[in-house]
Amino acid sequence: MSTAAAPVRQLDERTVSELREAAEQILAESDTSTPSPPLLRRVEQAAAAFGDALRHHCRPVDTADGLFVLRGIDVDDDALGPTPDDWATAGESGARYDVQLLLLAAVMGNPLAWKGQQDGRFVHNIVPSAGHESEQTGASSTVLLSPHTEDAFHPGRAHLLMLCCLRNHDAVATTAASIRRTRLADEDIAVLTRPVAPILPDDAYTAAQSYTAQAPPAVPALFATDAGLTLRFDPAYTPLDPADAAYRAAYARLTAELARVSVAVRLAPGEVLVVDNDLVVHGRVPFQARYDGSDRWLKRALVRVPGRRSRPLAEAGEHGYGQAALEAHTS
């Protein structure tokens, strides 16, 4: 794994103030910080009024790295309060950062939520949770969170993943690997663009895991576009039982290549990692949680980019294991 620095887009003080003041005004005008239709409308309106500087920083991912870090949001660790014990008890902790992240997401596209994940919240709290240490979810800690496409099981998954760091005293690294940095043989690409194995819902989607109305669809791991390869990858939830030896071998070589080009991004408070979910798989290194209010704390937002064409048309026919998406776009 490389420690090469991720591309950085530095927010200037004026832009940071513009973002913070917009979030504070929205919260002052709202009955709750939980994204409701009225709050989401205010977010959309405020995002539409931002100046060119912020829009330039929020432009699409424009390198083969498939990611960038927005740097400069002000985070006061003392004023933040303790890291929540888990997402369900987080409540309105860090509410201003929820709204700031939503504002950035609304500049980049349409914020996305899932009815079946974290009670339909548009901003997720990613914190280590006791009893979940060894799961393949954001609540884990002691295991390597395997590199994966966010919500790979679903055809309506986000185009962009945003991770905003509020606290990371231990410099826990997020891992990221771009398919555009790999070197794969043409023969392996040909094999992996065939729909052979399904991708099952992860442990964050309890209802989806019990979905039995239709059989799991086989999906390709890779897809060739005019701009280059994209991927749909989640080895922890991909049963390879239906695959032949050639597919298994090609899948193993893809896994190895992604590991070879993986970079470690150690987010600091106030940094937002933006990942192109069609190009990059992400994960997290193991760490030891203390559960004393000082553990790593990220905010997560998902974004769909209107009009984007980066996925096979065949995905439109998938059932998505019964999971319904919510989009914040209201106009």
N, C-alpha and C positions, 0 to 999 in steps of 0.2 A: 504494500500500500504506500502510495506517495504522500508526502507532506507538502506538495506543491500548493502554493496559494491559489485560492479561487479568485476569479475576476471580481474586482470590487468597484462598486459605484458609490462614491462618497456624497452624501447629502450635505448641502451647505446649511448654515445656521438659519437663513431665511426660510428655506424649504422645510426644515425641521419644525420651525415655529409655525409655519402655515399648516402643517399636518397636525401638530399638537393642538393648536387653537380650534381647528375644525372639529377635532374629536371632542374637545371640552365643551364646545357649543352644542354639539349633538347630544351629549350626555346631559347637559343642563336643560335641554328642551324635552327630554324623554323621561318617562315614568320609571324605566328600567334600562339597564345596560344590556339585557338579553336581547339579541336581534329579533325584533318584532317587525311586522310590515311597516309601521310608521317610522321606526328607526332606520330600517333598510332604505326607505324612500329618502330620508334625510342624508344617508350615506351616499346614495347615488347622486343626489343633487349637489352635495358638497364636492364629490369627486369630479363631476362635470365642470366645476368652476375653478379647479386647480390650474395653476400657470404652466407654462411650457417647461420650466426647469424640472418640476416633479414628473411631468409626463415623459421627459427625455430619460430620466433615471428609470422609469417604469417601462421603457420600450422592450420589445420582445428579446428573448435570449438570442444573442447574435454571434456566438462562437460555438465551435465543436464541443466545448466543455459542457454545454447544455445547462449551465447554471451561472448565477452571479450572486454576490452578497451586497445588499444595500446596507450601508453603514452610516450611523450618525444619530439614530433615535436616542433621545435622552431617557435613561432608566436610573432611578434613585433606589438603590437596593434597600436602604433603611426604610423608605416610605412604602416600598412594595408590599411588605408584610411577608409572613412565612409562606414557603412553597406548600400548596395544598397537598393533603394526603392522597387524594385521587381526583379524577375529573368530576365525579359525582358530587363531591363536597366543595368544589372550588367556588361555586356560586358566582358572585360578581367580582372575584379577586382579579386585580389587574384589568379592570374594566376599560380604562382609557386605552390600553394597548390592544384590547379587542377591537375597539372602534378604529384606532389607527391602522391596524392590520386590514380591517375591512375596507377602509378608504383606499389603501394601496391596492388591494385586490380588485376594487371596483374600477380603478384606473386601468388595470391590466386586462380586465374582462368582466365576467359575471361570477361573483362569489357563489359557491356551491356548498350544499349541506346534504346529509342523508338522514331520512326519517329513522333509520335503524341504527344510527351511530351517535353516541353522546346526546341522546334525546333531541336530535335534529338541530343541534347548535351549529352556527356558521363559523364559530371559532372554537377550536378544541384546546384544552389544557393537556399538555404532554408532560406528565410527571411520573416518577417511579411510584408504584403502589404495592404495599405489602400484600403478599399472597400471589402476586403476578410476576414475580422476578424472572421466571424461566419461560414466559410466553413469548410468542412471536408477535407482539404488539408494542405500542408506544409506552405501555405501562411497565414493561419489563426493565431489568437492569443487569442481572448477573450473567446473561447470555448475549452472544453476538446477535443483534437484530439483523437477520439476513438481508442482503441487498434485494430490493424489490421495487416494482412499479406500484405506486399508490393505488389501492383498490383495483388491482389488476383483474379481479374476477368479473368486473362490471363493464359493459360496453359504454356506459355513460360516465366513466371515470374522468377526473379532472385533467385538463391540459397542463396546469401549473400547480405545483405544491409550494407553499410558503411556510417557512419556519422562523418565527421571531423569538430570539433569545431574550428572556428576562433575567435568568440567573444560570450561571454555569461555573461555579467556583472551582470545580475539579477539571475544567477544560475537557470535558467529555466530547469526543469527536463524533460528528455525523459523517458517515461514509457516503461517497457518491461516485458513480462510474458511468461514463457516457458511451453508448454504443458506437458513436462516431469516432471514438478514440481506439476502438478495438481493431485487431487484424484477424479477420476470419477468412477461411478458404471459401471460394465460390461454391464448392460442393456442400459445405456446412450451411451456408446461407440458403441454398436451394432446399435442403432438408428441413431447416427450421422455419421456413415460410409456409410449410404445410401444417394444416390443423390436425394435430395428432393427439395431444393430451389436454385435459381441462385444467383450468385454474379455479380452485375452490375458494369460497369466502373465508377470510381469516377470523381469528377469535374475537375480533371487535364486533362481529355481526352474528349474534346468537341466532336470530330468527332466520337469517339467510342460510346458516349451516343446517337448519332443519327443513329446508325447502325440498319438497319431493314431487312437486307438480309435474316437472319435466326433468329429463336426464341432463347431467352437466354437459355443456357443449364443448367439443374439442376446439381449441384455438391455436393459431400460430404464435410462436415465440418472437418471430421477426416479421417485419413488413417493409417492403421496398417502396419508397416514394421517389418522386423526381428529385427531391432534395437530399436523399440518402436514406439509410436504414432507420427505422424506429423499432421499438421493442415493447413487449408485454410479458413481464417476467416476474415470477414469484415462486422460487423453487421450494420454499417451505410448504406451499399449498398446491403444488403441482404433482399429482400422482403420475408417475411414469410407467405404471403397469401396462397401459395400452400401447406403449411405444416399442418399436423394434430396436435391435441393437444399434443400427446406424443412427437412429434418432437420439438414443441415449448417449452415444459417443459424441455426437455433434452438440448436444445440450451441455455435456460436461466440458467440452472445449469452450463453449460460450461462457459458461460459469467461470472457467479459469481465466479467460480473457478479461472479463469484467473485473475480476479480482486483481489482475495485473495492472489495469489502468485506474483502479480505484484511488481516490484522493480522500484525505482526512480533513474535514472542515471543523475547526474548533471555534464555534460561535461564541462571541463575547456579548454581554448585555447590550441591547440596542442594535444588534445586527440581525438582518433578515435574509435568510437563505432562500433564493428563488430557484426552483428546479423545474426544468422542462420534463414533464412526466412521460412524454413519448420518447425521450432520448436517454434519460438518466434513471438508473436505479439508485436507491438510497437505503441506508441502514444506520446502525449505531454500534460503537464498540461497547463491550461490557464495562460496567462500573459497579462500585459498591455503594448502594444507597444508605443514607444515615437515618432517614425518616425523622429528622429533627427540625424541619422547616427551612433547611439550607440547601436542599438538593436541587439538581438541575430542573429548570422550568422553562418550557417552550410553549409558545402559542402557535397553533397550526391553522392555516386557512387553505381552501381549495378554490381553484379558478377554472372556469371554462372560457375559452377564447372564441367568440362568435365567428362563424365562417371558416374556422380552421379545418383543413383537410389533411389529416395525418394518419387515418385509420382505415382498415379494410371495410368496404361497404357491407360485407357479410356480418359484421358485428351488430348491425342494426336489427337483425333478427334474433339476437340472443335474449333470454328471459331475465338475465341479471339476478337470478335467484330471488326474485320477488322484491328486490330493494328499490325504493323510489327515491329519486333525487329531488332536492328543492333548490331552485335558483333564486338569487336575490334580485335579479333584474325585474323592475316593476313598471317600466314605461312601455 
